[in-house]
Amino acid sequence: MDRLSGMAAYVKTVELGSFSAAGVSLGISPQMVAKHVNYLESRLGTRLINRTTRQQSLTEIGKKFYDRCKLVLAETDWAYALAEEAHGTPRGRLRVNAPVSFGADSLIPVVTRYLRENPAVDIDLVLSDRFVDLIDDDFEAVFRTGPLAENGLSACEITPFRLVACASPTYLRQRGSPTNPSDLKTHECLGHAHWSHPADYPWRFVRRGRIYEPQVRGQLRLNDAKGLLSAAIDGFGIVLIAEDVVRQALAAGQLVRILPDFETPSRPMHIVFRPDRRLTPKLRSFIDAVVGAFPRDPPASGVDKIGKTFAMS
């Protein structure tokens, strides 16, 4: 048997917890996964996994061997990527993470268009508002909204994440329309619950260069933009939310924009990736597609999109 295939089967078994799950992931039978693991144990002369009828657990040697296997497989993948770069054809699997609302409402059309143009590329797009780790969670690119705080990564800035404040006509008839940001302290304001910052962070408005940051509060906080949208349409409160998410509701009259004389500053947005390796054709072409679809500024003729990359240090 091939040792690299055995290592891949072993790593999947450890990560997914069973031969069956590993087999599904690798497209082979559970029996073949077991044969690969048995082959490795036979060559090493030691048991890697303690197996019972109910569970599997790693031996001490199995834990160390797993760590080394991951490194070997990563380097092997990188060797193949270098070979791919030699002929410049985007191919292989690309793992990408993006916020739920941005991914579902804006990014999907870009991804599907990119895949039609690059049939040798597969994309695993994970939509989550949880803050993921680019390296530990094994993503090649992630989308970040807000100021960047990570070191040792690179990023391309794309179109800012635009926010609007709005509420349903029913809510505004019952509670009145605020005329100044300071009025929001007496209103029910729907909050975005996120583990990386306090749930009651101040909303921000600008008029004639002056910044207003009223302290808002509300009974309901959610970690999903579509949930916030539903609560706002239901008349439960005022929401500060991405423009893309509420565009249809505003057009249909389900929501009304409040404080129209005040601007709501946009949040910066980036596609972030690791700088410690050369960009593979699949990653470079994907970043080009994203920056082309969501330009920070009108593109200048002849400018290399990847040339807009900057290091986060």
N, C-alpha and C positions, 0 to 999 in steps of 0.2 A: 504493500500500500504506500501511497505518497504521504510523506511526513507533513507537508504543508496542509494537505487536505485533512489529515488527522488533527493537526493543531486547530484548524478552523472549526472542525466538528467539536473538539474539546472546548474551545472558547465559547461557542454557542451553547453547549450543554451547561456550562457553568453560569452563563449569563441568563439563560432562559429557564434553568432548573430541571430540565428533563430531556431524555433522548427524543421524545415525541415532539416537543416544541422546537428543539434544535433541528429535527428532520424537516418540519414544516418550513422553517426559516431557510434552510439550505436546499430544499427541494429534493430530499432523499428520504429513504425510509428510516424509522427509528432503529431498525435492526442494523442498517448500514452505519448509522451514527455510533451505535454500540461497538461495532467491529472496529471503527476508527479508534475509539478510546481504548479498547482492548489491545489494539496493535501498539499504541503508544506505551501503555503500561507494560506490555511484553518487552518492548525495546529498552525501556528504562529500568526494568526489573523491580518495579515498585508500584503500589496502588496509588492512583491519583484521586479517585472518588470512592468514598464509602457508600455502598448501595444497600438499601433495605427495600422492603416491599412498599413502604410509605414515603420514603424521602431519600435524598442524596445529600451528602456533605463532603466537602473537600478535605483531603488529608493535608498535613503541614507541607509536604512536598508538592501536593496538588495546587496549593495556593501560590507557592513560589513559581511553579511551572506555568500556571495561568498568566501571571504577570509577564513572564518572559515570552510566552507565546503571543501575547497581544503586541509586544514590541516587534517581534519577528514578522508577524502578519502586517503590521503597519508599515514596516520598512519594505516588505514585499510589494504592498500596494503602491508605495511611493516609487519603487523601481519600475513598475508597470506604467505609472503615470508619467515618468520621465521618458519612457519609450513612446508613449502616446504623444507627448509634446513634440517629439522629433518629427512626426508627420502632421501634427497640428490639428487632428480631428477630435472634436469634443466627443467623449464617450465615457461610459461608466455611470455609477450611481452617485448622486449628489444629495447630501442631507442638509436641509435648510429649515430654520425656525423663524417664525414671524408671529407678531401679535394677532389675536383672533380676528378683530374687526378689520384691520388692514389686510390681512391675508385673504379673508373671505370676500371682502368687498372690492379690493383693488388689485391684489397681487395675482389671484388665480388667472385672470385673462392673460397676464404677462407670462406666467408659467406655461400655460397651455400653448400659447403662440411659440414660445421658445422650444418646447418639446416637438412641435410640428416641424420646426426648422432644424432640429437636431435629433433625429430619430434614434441615434445610438446612445442617447443620454436618458437615464431614468432619474426621477426626482422624488425623494421622500420629503414632503412638505409637512412639518409638524406645526400646527397652529396652537399657540398657548400664550396666555398672558403671564405665565410663570417666568421668572428670570432664570434662563438656562445658562449653563456654562459651556462656552464654545468648545472647549477641549474635553472636559470631563463628560459632557453629554454627547460628544462625538458628532458635532455639527461642523460642516465646512463653511457655512455662512449663516449669520443670524441678523435679523433686523432689530434695531434698537430705536426707541423713541425717547426723547429727552436728552439732557446732557450726558456725554460719555464719561464714565469714571474708571474704566478698566485700563490697565497698563499692558504693554507687550502685545497689543493687537493693532491691526490696521483697519481703516474704514474709508468708505466713500459716502459723502453726504448726498442725500437725495431730496426730493420735494418735501418740504416741511409738513408735519402732521397738523392740519388746520382744525381748530376747535370753534364751536359755536355754542352760545347759551340759548336755550329755548325751553318752552313749556307748552302744555296743551291749552287750547282756548277755554276748556272747562276749568282748569286750575286757575287761570288768570281771571276768569269771571268771579270765582269764589274768593280768591286771595288778593286780587289786584295786580297790576303790572308794575314792577319796580322801575323807577326812573333814574336811579343812581345805584352804583354797585353797593353802596353802604346799606341800601334797602334790603339786600339779600339776607342780612342777619336775622330778619323776621320771617323769612320764607323757608319752606321745606326744600332743601337742596339735596338732590340725589348724588351720592358719593361713589367714587371708584375705589373699591377695596383692593389694595395691592400690598404685598408683604414688604416691598422695598422702601416704602415711605408711609408716613402717618396717613390714616384715612381722612383726617380733617385738614389736609393741606389747603392753603388759601387759593382761591381762584384769582385770576389776574385779568384786569381790564386796562386799556390805555385810551386816553383821549388828549389830544394836543400835547403829546409828550409826557403827560403825567400818568403815573402808574397807580392803579387802585388794586388793593389786595384784601378784599373783605373776608373776614373769617366766617365761613359758611358752616352750617350743620344740618343734619337730617337724620331721620329714623332709619333710613334704608341705605345700605352700601352694597354694591355688587362688584364682582371681578370680571364681568362680561358686558361688553358694550351693547349687545342685543338685548340683554336683560334690562339695562338702564333705559334703552329706547322704549321697551314695552311699558316700563313703569311710568315713564314720562307721558307716553300716549294715553295711558290709563288715568292721567291726571293727578298722580301722587306727588309731583314736585317739579322743580326746575332742574335741568341737567346741563352740564358743560361736556360736550361730546364731540367726537370727530365729525367733520362736515360730511364726509362720504357716507357715514352711517345714517344720518338724518335727512339726507337730501330728498329722498322720496316722500318722507313724512311731512317735510316742510312744503313741498310742492302740492301735496294732497290736502294741506290745511289741517293735518292731524296735530302738528306742532307749529308754534309761532316763535320767531326769533325775538328775544328780549334785549333791551339795552342796545338798540341798533346804532346809537351814536357813539358807542364805545367799541374799540377793537379788542378782540381776544387774541393775544399773540400766539403764533404758531409754535409748536414744539419741534425742535430739530429732529431729523430722522436720518439714520445711517444704515448701510449694510456693512457688517463687520466680519472680518475674516482673519486668519492667522498669517503673520508676515514671515514666519520662520521657514517657509518652503516656497519654492517658485510656484506661481499660479499655473495650475493645469489648464489645458484648453477648455474643459467643461466649466471650471470655476470662472476663468477669465471671460468666457463668452456669456455666462450667466450674469456676471456683474455688469458687463457691457449692456446686456438687454435690460437690466433693471435701471441702470443709470439713464439709458436712453428713454425708457418709459416714464421715469420719474425724475426729470432733470431738476437740479437745484436752481440753475439759471438757464436761460436760453443757450443752447450749445453753440460754441464757436466752431467755425469751419476748420477741419483738420486737427482738432484737439483729441488726443487719445484719452478716452474716458477713464481708463485705469490710471492715467497720469494725474487724475485728481485725487488719487489716494493719499492719505496722510497717516502717519504713525501716531498711535495713542501712547504717549510715554510720559 
